[in-house]
Amino acid sequence: MGFECCLVQVVGDVAKREDLESYVNKGLHKFGRLDVLMAPFLAYSISKAALDHMIRNVAMDVAKDGVRANCVSPGMIYTEIFKRVGTLPAAKVSYETVTKLAATTHPMGRCGNVHEAAKAIAFLASEDASFITGETLRVDGGAAVYQSKIVHHDENELV
């Protein structure tokens, strides 16, 4: 079975329904079908990876001036905003359901709290971290090691 990679150039505004329909129609006309791969939380995951790589580059740029650049990458942190918004509003998943999910997808079995994240930030800003630069400190209760389990949850199981 072969794999053929082809592109169709489309120009327009992705915020406009008619432009999106045009994209789909052009692809269908040229290829007879559309195959789209979109992982859950893709944009969020990409932004976390981008931040990790950005901090490494910033660290290289500012080290000569004696400046350290580090990043804290929090997991699910209990805040009032998080409680109001939740993490899966499109799926209408409640905050309580998300915190139950955190118990199963975080090795530490819970969401973090703001004090834990703040202490990590204070450490990186302190003299105790004077030889640390270009690092991303995960304050996520081990969620990064469970990432595949988080991504593969069926949204229907959460409702």
LINBELUR-V124276 format. One line per field, one symbol per residue. ss: DSSP state (H for helix, E for strand, - for the rest). psi: psi as a letter, one per 20 degrees, with the letter a starting at -180 (. if undefined). burial: I if it has 9 or more other ideal C-beta (glycine too) atoms within 8 Angstrom, else O. Layout:
ss->???
psi->???
burial->???
This chain:
ss->----------------HHHHHHHHHHHHHHH----------HHHHHHHHHHHHHHHHHHHHHHHH-----EEEE--EE-HHHHHH---HHH---HHHHHHHHHHH------EEHHHHHHHHHHHH-HHH------EEEE---HHHHHHHHH---HHHH-
psi->prpppqqppqpaoiipghgghggghgggggiirpppooqqkggggghggggghghgggghhihhjjpqorqpnqboporhghgghailhhjlpqghgghhghhijphikrqrrhhgghhgghghirhikikpqjqoopmjkjhhijghhghjpphhhh.
burial->OOOOOOOOOIOIOOOOOOIIOIIIOIIIOOIOOOOOOOOOOOOOIOOIOOIIOOIIOIIOOIIOOOOIIIIIIIIIIIOOOIIOOIOIOOOOIOIOIIIOIIIOIIOOOIIIOOOIIOOIIOIIOOOOIOOOIIIIIIIIIIIOOIOOIIIOIOIOOIO
